Amino acid sequence: MARAPLLQLSDISLTFGGDPLFQDLSLVIQPGDRVALVGRNGSGKSTLMKVMAGLVEADRGARVVPQGVTVGYMEQDPDLSGYATLGDFAASALAEGDAYRLGVVAEGLKFDPETPVTTASGGERRRAALARLLAEAPELMLLDEPTNHLDIQAIEWLEAELSATRAAFVLISHDRAFLRALSKATLWIDRGEVRRREAGFEGFEDWRETIWAEEDDARHKLDRKIRAEAKWAVEGISARRKRNMGRVRALQDLREDRASQIRRQGTAALDLDAAPQSGRKVIEAAGLTKGFDGKPIVKGFSLRVMRGDRVAFVGPNGVGKTTLLNMLTGEVQPDSGTVTHGTNLEIAVFDQSRAALDPEASLWENLTGDPLMKVSGATDQVLVRGQPRHVVAYLKDFLFDEARARAPVRSLSGGEKARLLLAKLMAKSSNLLVLDEPTNDLDVETLDLLQDILWRL
């Protein structure tokens, strides 16, 4: 006998102050489902997941969860107010006899439950949200970018846990390998429509390209029919005193159908411009030592970076990779040792905390307010690789429409914030790129473009 669905959405419509995000959306999550939820940044993946979790109420439609079914949601930015430690937050929904679960999960995720909320980083907060969900062990898990800020060991542990679980889950992730390993079905959000494919993420891109090709073919056929009917309507005036008004009305319907079709979003116009060549020696670090509260980050560290080098920093969360990068760029001073920069060095930094973005300011203000992007005497232009560009035109290069230009940065999704930071980064000339977790939150198309650019450098 077939089991009842864990979750059902029927005829969901949702609008956020403009065009509809979803219209007449319906989907079902069955017991045992392992679903990859994919789509471009800003397409509504996180919002749909919040609708599934019951945290966002749709304008129209129904959400049905059978009585007794538990649904758990891991959000990107959890609210930890009212909790003293991350462990207090993670254990808050557990029964007293189930507290041991948190210890098991915390060990796997390299997560310290005793960390005070007041000093916890964004990554630690996310791990607390993930630990809470896994410890609760609901029948349906909704996971929004769970691998962000996890090191390789923790990702491997999480993949093993999800592979072994009997619970159903819906997963948003930028990590292709993670999606391929875990998903058995794919939900694709594209221009407000959600399509389901009964196969995992492997093969998704071929499926997407096939659908787009079929759309293009249907659109070309519709255009040809409209041209033929329009020609008949014009020539028919001289051939007949009384035209077939039903056919004229049908032509108008065809035109309205064509006009209502939503244009497919393109890809971000990513590009980098090299500043004048730096000296042969880029960075020389000698004997760096740094610690916090008695805990050493580095001790006696030395490194020489030469022009053309590509250096990767790897290691578990919390070992100090970002601190070391900040010492090498001069943002953080070492306790001892020296850092020397080469001649003509111009550094561009993509930081994982998005500190270069003011969350309360608009996208427009974040670009025009940047001293390195200011155009003297202009409030609607930005300097892009030495040339003035209208701020809206430049934002469109990064897939932001004009309506979003005046929206506050805090309203953006994680991937959209990453794209805006890339817009600031790529407007300036540089000869040293420092990328701290650049792949977090970006959709797969933008990741491909970024990778191609970095290969060409």
C-alpha positions as CSV (number, residue, x, y, z in Angstrom):
1,M,0.0,0.0,0.0
2,A,1.4,3.4,-1.0
3,R,2.3,5.7,1.9
4,A,0.9,9.2,2.1
5,P,3.1,12.1,0.9
6,L,5.2,13.8,3.6
7,L,4.5,17.2,2.1
8,Q,2.2,18.5,-0.6
9,L,2.0,22.0,-2.1
10,S,-1.0,22.8,-4.4
11,D,-1.5,25.8,-6.7
12,I,1.0,27.9,-4.8
13,S,1.3,31.6,-5.9
14,L,3.7,34.1,-4.3
15,T,4.6,37.6,-5.2
16,F,7.2,39.8,-3.5
17,G,6.4,43.4,-4.5
18,G,6.7,42.9,-8.3
19,D,6.5,40.0,-10.7
20,P,5.2,36.7,-9.3
21,L,8.0,34.5,-7.9
22,F,5.7,31.4,-8.3
23,Q,2.4,30.9,-10.0
24,D,0.2,27.8,-9.7
25,L,3.1,25.7,-8.3
26,S,2.4,22.2,-7.2
27,L,4.8,19.6,-5.9
28,V,4.8,16.5,-3.7
29,I,7.6,15.1,-1.5
30,Q,7.3,11.3,-0.9
31,P,8.8,9.2,1.9
32,G,12.4,8.3,1.0
33,D,12.7,11.2,-1.6
34,R,16.3,12.6,-2.0
35,V,15.7,15.8,-4.0
36,A,18.1,18.3,-5.4
37,L,16.5,21.8,-5.6
38,V,18.3,23.8,-8.2
39,G,18.0,27.1,-10.1
40,R,19.7,30.3,-10.7
41,N,20.6,32.7,-7.9
42,G,17.5,34.7,-7.1
43,S,15.1,32.2,-8.8
44,G,13.4,31.5,-5.4
45,K,15.1,28.3,-4.1
46,S,15.4,29.5,-0.5
47,T,11.9,31.1,-0.6
48,L,10.4,27.9,-1.9
49,M,12.1,25.9,0.8
50,K,10.7,28.3,3.4
51,V,7.2,27.8,1.9
52,M,7.8,24.0,2.3
53,A,8.9,24.6,5.9
54,G,5.8,26.7,6.6
55,L,7.9,29.8,7.4
56,V,6.6,31.8,4.4
57,E,2.9,31.9,3.7
58,A,1.9,31.9,0.0
59,D,-0.5,34.4,-1.4
60,R,-2.7,31.6,-2.7
61,G,-2.6,27.8,-2.5
62,A,-2.3,25.1,0.1
63,R,0.5,23.4,2.1
64,V,-0.4,20.0,3.5
65,V,1.7,18.0,6.0
66,P,-0.1,14.9,7.3
67,Q,-0.6,14.8,11.1
68,G,2.4,13.4,12.9
69,V,4.9,14.0,10.1
70,T,7.9,16.1,11.3
71,V,9.5,18.6,9.0
72,G,12.9,20.2,9.9
73,Y,14.5,23.2,8.2
74,M,18.1,24.3,8.2
75,E,18.3,28.0,7.3
76,Q,21.3,29.9,6.0
77,D,21.1,32.7,8.7
78,P,19.5,31.2,11.9
79,D,18.2,33.5,14.6
80,L,20.1,32.7,17.8
81,S,18.8,35.5,19.9
82,G,17.9,34.3,23.4
83,Y,20.5,31.6,23.5
84,A,23.8,31.8,25.5
85,T,25.7,29.2,23.5
86,L,25.5,27.5,20.1
87,G,24.8,24.2,22.0
88,D,21.8,25.8,23.8
89,F,20.3,26.7,20.4
90,A,21.1,23.3,18.8
91,A,19.6,21.3,21.7
92,S,16.6,23.5,22.2
93,A,14.1,21.2,20.4
94,L,15.5,17.9,21.7
95,A,13.8,15.9,24.4
96,E,15.9,15.3,27.5
97,G,16.7,11.7,26.6
98,D,17.8,12.7,23.1
99,A,20.5,15.1,24.1
100,Y,23.2,12.6,23.3
101,R,22.4,13.0,19.6
102,L,23.8,16.5,19.6
103,G,27.2,15.3,20.9
104,V,27.4,12.8,18.0
105,V,26.5,15.4,15.4
106,A,28.8,18.0,16.9
107,E,31.8,15.7,16.7
108,G,31.1,14.9,13.0
109,L,30.7,18.6,12.1
110,K,33.6,19.8,14.2
111,F,31.2,22.0,16.0
112,D,31.8,23.2,19.6
113,P,28.5,23.5,21.5
114,E,30.1,25.6,24.2
115,T,30.9,28.5,21.7
116,P,29.1,31.7,23.0
117,V,26.6,33.0,20.5
118,T,28.0,36.5,20.9
119,T,31.4,35.5,19.5
120,A,30.2,32.9,17.0
121,S,31.1,33.4,13.3
122,G,28.6,33.1,10.5
123,G,30.0,29.7,9.6
124,E,29.7,28.5,13.2
125,R,26.1,29.7,13.4
126,R,25.3,27.7,10.2
127,R,26.9,24.6,11.6
128,A,24.8,25.0,14.7
129,A,21.6,25.2,12.6
130,L,22.8,22.0,10.7
131,A,23.6,20.2,14.0
132,R,20.2,21.1,15.4
133,L,18.4,19.7,12.3
134,L,20.4,16.5,12.2
135,A,20.0,15.9,16.0
136,E,16.2,16.4,15.7
137,A,16.1,13.7,13.0
138,P,12.8,14.7,11.4
139,E,11.1,12.6,8.7
140,L,11.7,15.4,6.1
141,M,14.8,17.5,6.2
142,L,15.0,20.8,4.3
143,L,18.7,21.7,3.9
144,D,19.7,25.1,2.5
145,E,23.4,25.2,1.5
146,P,24.5,22.8,4.3
147,T,28.1,22.5,3.0
148,N,28.9,26.2,3.2
149,H,31.7,26.9,5.7
150,L,32.3,23.2,6.2
151,D,35.8,21.8,5.7
152,I,36.4,18.7,3.6
153,Q,36.2,16.2,6.5
154,A,32.9,17.6,7.8
155,I,31.4,17.5,4.2
156,E,32.5,13.9,3.9
157,W,30.9,13.1,7.3
158,L,27.7,14.9,6.3
159,E,27.5,13.1,3.0
160,A,27.8,9.7,4.8
161,E,25.1,10.7,7.3
162,L,22.7,11.7,4.6
163,S,23.5,8.6,2.5
164,A,22.6,6.4,5.5
165,T,19.5,8.3,6.7
166,R,16.0,6.8,6.2
167,A,14.5,10.4,6.2
168,A,13.6,12.2,3.1
169,F,15.4,15.4,2.3
170,V,15.4,18.3,-0.1
171,L,18.8,19.8,-0.7
172,I,20.0,23.2,-2.0
173,S,23.8,23.2,-2.7
174,H,26.3,24.7,-5.0
175,D,28.5,21.6,-4.5
176,R,28.0,19.5,-7.7
177,A,29.8,16.4,-6.3
178,F,27.6,16.6,-3.2
179,L,24.4,16.8,-5.2
180,R,25.5,14.0,-7.6
181,A,26.3,11.7,-4.7
182,L,23.0,12.2,-2.7
183,S,20.1,13.2,-5.0
184,K,17.7,10.8,-6.7
185,A,15.3,13.4,-8.0
186,T,15.7,17.0,-9.2
187,L,13.4,20.0,-8.8
188,W,14.4,22.8,-11.1
189,I,13.1,26.3,-10.6
190,D,13.1,28.3,-13.8
191,R,11.2,31.6,-14.3
192,G,8.6,30.8,-11.7
193,E,7.9,27.2,-12.9
194,V,9.1,24.1,-11.0
195,R,9.9,21.0,-13.1
196,R,10.6,17.6,-11.5
197,R,12.9,15.0,-13.0
198,E,13.0,11.5,-11.5
199,A,16.7,11.3,-11.6
200,G,19.5,12.9,-9.6
201,F,21.6,15.9,-10.4
202,E,23.8,13.8,-12.7
203,G,22.5,14.7,-16.2
204,F,20.6,17.8,-15.0
205,E,22.5,20.2,-17.3
206,D,21.7,18.0,-20.4
207,W,18.1,17.8,-19.4
208,R,17.9,21.6,-18.9
209,E,19.5,22.3,-22.3
210,T,17.1,19.9,-24.0
211,I,14.1,21.8,-22.4
212,W,15.5,25.1,-23.5
213,A,16.1,23.9,-27.0
214,E,12.5,22.7,-27.2
215,E,11.3,26.1,-25.9
216,D,13.3,27.9,-28.6
217,D,11.9,25.7,-31.3
218,A,8.3,26.3,-30.1
219,R,9.0,30.0,-29.9
220,H,10.4,30.1,-33.5
221,K,7.3,28.2,-34.8
222,L,5.0,30.7,-32.9
223,D,6.9,33.6,-34.4
224,R,6.5,32.2,-37.9
225,K,2.8,31.6,-37.4
226,I,2.3,35.2,-36.1
227,R,4.1,36.6,-39.2
228,A,2.0,34.5,-41.5
229,E,-1.3,35.5,-39.8
230,A,-0.2,39.2,-39.8
231,K,0.5,39.0,-43.5
232,W,-2.9,37.5,-44.1
233,A,-4.6,40.2,-42.0
234,V,-3.0,43.0,-44.0
235,E,-3.4,41.5,-47.5
236,G,-6.9,40.3,-46.7
237,I,-8.1,43.9,-46.5
238,S,-7.9,44.3,-50.2
239,A,-9.0,40.8,-51.0
240,R,-12.2,40.8,-48.9
241,R,-14.4,43.6,-47.8
242,K,-15.3,41.7,-44.7
243,R,-12.4,40.0,-42.9
244,N,-12.7,36.9,-40.8
245,M,-12.8,38.6,-37.4
246,G,-12.4,35.3,-35.5
247,R,-9.1,34.9,-37.3
248,V,-8.1,38.5,-36.4
249,R,-8.9,37.8,-32.7
250,A,-6.9,34.6,-32.9
251,L,-3.9,36.6,-34.2
252,Q,-4.2,38.9,-31.2
253,D,-4.3,35.9,-28.9
254,L,-1.1,34.6,-30.5
255,R,0.6,38.0,-30.0
256,E,-0.4,38.1,-26.3
257,D,0.8,34.5,-25.8
258,R,4.2,35.5,-27.3
259,A,4.4,38.7,-25.2
260,S,3.6,36.8,-22.0
261,Q,6.5,34.4,-22.4
262,I,9.2,35.1,-19.8
263,R,12.6,35.8,-21.3
264,R,15.2,33.3,-20.2
265,Q,17.9,34.8,-18.0
266,G,21.3,35.0,-19.5
267,T,24.6,34.5,-17.7
268,A,26.6,37.0,-15.7
269,A,29.1,39.1,-17.7
270,L,32.1,38.2,-15.6
271,D,35.5,39.6,-16.6
272,L,38.7,40.7,-14.9
273,D,41.1,43.4,-16.0
274,A,44.8,43.0,-15.0
275,A,46.5,46.1,-13.5
276,P,50.0,46.9,-14.6
277,Q,52.3,44.0,-14.0
278,S,53.6,43.7,-10.4
279,G,57.1,43.1,-9.5
280,R,58.4,39.5,-9.8
281,K,58.1,39.0,-6.1
282,V,54.5,39.5,-5.0
283,I,54.5,38.7,-1.2
284,E,57.4,37.7,1.1
285,A,56.3,36.5,4.6
286,A,59.0,35.6,7.1
287,G,58.6,34.1,10.5
288,L,54.9,34.9,11.0
289,T,53.4,34.1,14.4
290,K,49.8,34.9,15.5
291,G,47.5,33.7,18.2
292,F,44.2,34.6,19.9
293,D,43.5,34.1,23.6
294,G,46.6,31.9,23.9
295,K,45.6,29.7,20.9
296,P,48.3,29.8,18.2
297,I,47.1,30.3,14.6
298,V,50.5,30.2,12.9
299,K,54.0,29.9,14.3
300,G,57.2,30.7,12.4
301,F,55.3,30.7,9.1
302,S,57.2,31.8,6.0
303,L,56.0,32.0,2.4
304,R,57.2,33.6,-0.9
305,V,54.6,34.2,-3.6
306,M,55.9,35.0,-7.0
307,R,54.2,36.6,-10.0
308,G,52.1,33.9,-11.8
309,D,51.8,31.6,-8.7
310,R,48.5,30.0,-7.8
311,V,48.4,29.1,-4.1
312,A,45.6,27.2,-2.3
313,F,45.2,27.3,1.5
314,V,43.5,24.2,2.9
315,G,42.7,22.9,6.4
316,P,39.9,22.3,8.8
317,N,37.5,25.0,9.9
318,G,38.9,27.2,12.6
319,V,42.6,26.6,12.0
320,G,43.2,30.2,10.8
321,K,43.1,30.2,6.9
322,T,41.3,33.5,6.7
323,T,43.5,35.0,9.4
324,L,46.6,34.0,7.5
325,L,45.2,35.5,4.3
326,N,44.5,38.7,6.1
327,M,48.0,38.8,7.5
328,L,49.4,38.3,4.0
329,T,47.3,41.2,2.6
330,G,48.1,43.5,5.5
331,E,44.6,43.6,7.0
332,V,45.8,41.8,10.2
333,Q,49.1,42.4,11.9
334,P,51.1,39.4,13.0
335,D,52.3,39.1,16.6
336,S,55.8,38.7,15.2
337,G,57.4,38.3,11.8
338,T,57.2,40.4,8.7
339,V,55.1,40.7,5.5
340,T,56.6,42.5,2.5
341,H,54.6,43.3,-0.6
342,G,56.2,43.6,-4.0
343,T,56.2,46.7,-6.2
344,N,53.0,47.9,-8.1
345,L,50.8,45.5,-6.1
346,E,47.1,46.0,-6.5
347,I,45.0,43.5,-4.5
348,A,41.4,42.5,-5.0
349,V,39.8,40.6,-2.2
350,F,36.7,38.4,-2.3
351,D,35.9,37.8,1.4
352,Q,33.6,35.1,2.7
353,S,32.0,37.5,5.2
354,R,30.9,39.9,2.4
355,A,32.2,42.7,4.6
356,A,32.7,44.9,1.6
357,L,28.9,45.1,1.2
358,D,26.7,47.4,3.4
359,P,23.5,45.4,4.1
360,E,21.4,48.4,4.8
361,A,22.4,50.3,1.7
362,S,21.0,49.6,-1.8
363,L,22.8,47.8,-4.6
364,W,23.1,51.2,-6.3
365,E,24.6,52.8,-3.2
366,N,27.0,49.9,-2.6
367,L,28.5,50.5,-6.1
368,T,28.3,54.3,-6.4
369,G,29.6,54.7,-2.8
370,D,32.7,52.8,-3.4
371,P,35.6,55.3,-3.6
372,L,37.4,53.2,-6.3
373,M,34.2,53.2,-8.4
374,K,33.2,56.8,-8.1
375,V,32.8,58.9,-11.3
376,S,33.5,62.6,-10.4
377,G,30.4,64.7,-10.6
378,A,28.1,61.8,-11.4
379,T,25.7,60.0,-9.1
380,D,24.3,57.4,-11.6
381,Q,27.6,56.1,-13.0
382,V,30.4,53.9,-11.8
383,L,33.9,53.5,-12.9
384,V,34.3,50.0,-14.4
385,R,37.9,49.1,-15.3
386,G,38.6,52.7,-16.0
387,Q,35.5,53.5,-18.1
388,P,32.3,55.1,-16.8
389,R,29.1,52.9,-16.9
390,H,25.6,53.6,-15.9
391,V,25.0,51.8,-12.6
392,V,21.9,50.0,-13.8
393,A,23.6,48.8,-17.0
394,Y,26.5,47.4,-15.0
395,L,24.1,45.7,-12.5
396,K,22.4,44.1,-15.5
397,D,25.7,42.5,-16.5
398,F,25.4,40.6,-13.2
399,L,21.8,39.7,-13.7
400,F,20.1,42.3,-11.5
401,D,17.2,44.1,-13.1
402,E,16.4,47.8,-12.7
403,A,13.8,47.1,-10.0
404,R,16.4,45.6,-7.7
405,A,18.9,48.4,-8.0
406,R,17.3,50.4,-5.2
407,A,16.6,47.3,-3.0
408,P,18.7,46.9,0.2
409,V,21.5,44.4,0.1
410,R,20.0,42.5,3.1
411,S,17.1,41.5,0.8
412,L,19.3,39.6,-1.5
413,S,19.9,35.8,-1.4
414,G,23.4,34.5,-0.5
415,G,24.2,33.9,-4.2
416,E,23.0,37.4,-5.2
417,K,25.2,38.9,-2.5
418,A,28.1,36.9,-4.0
419,R,27.3,38.2,-7.5
420,L,27.2,41.8,-6.2
421,L,30.6,41.4,-4.5
422,L,31.9,40.0,-7.8
423,A,30.6,43.2,-9.5
424,K,32.6,45.3,-7.2
425,L,35.7,43.1,-7.5
426,M,35.6,43.0,-11.3
427,A,35.2,46.7,-11.7
428,K,38.7,47.3,-10.5
429,S,42.0,46.5,-12.0
430,S,44.2,44.1,-10.0
431,N,47.2,41.9,-10.3
432,L,46.7,39.8,-7.1
433,L,43.4,38.0,-6.4
434,V,42.6,36.8,-3.0
435,L,39.5,34.6,-2.9
436,D,38.2,33.4,0.4
437,E,35.5,30.8,-0.1
438,P,34.4,32.3,-3.5
439,T,32.1,29.4,-4.4
440,N,29.7,29.7,-1.4
441,D,26.1,30.3,-2.6
442,L,26.9,30.8,-6.3
443,D,24.8,28.9,-8.9
444,V,26.5,26.4,-11.1
445,E,26.5,28.6,-14.2
446,T,28.2,31.5,-12.4
447,L,30.7,29.0,-10.9
448,D,31.5,27.7,-14.3
449,L,32.1,31.3,-15.6
450,L,34.3,32.2,-12.6
451,Q,36.3,29.0,-13.0
452,D,36.9,29.8,-16.7
453,I,38.1,33.3,-16.0
454,L,40.5,32.1,-13.3
455,W,41.9,29.4,-15.7
456,R,42.5,32.2,-18.3
457,L,44.5,34.4,-16.0
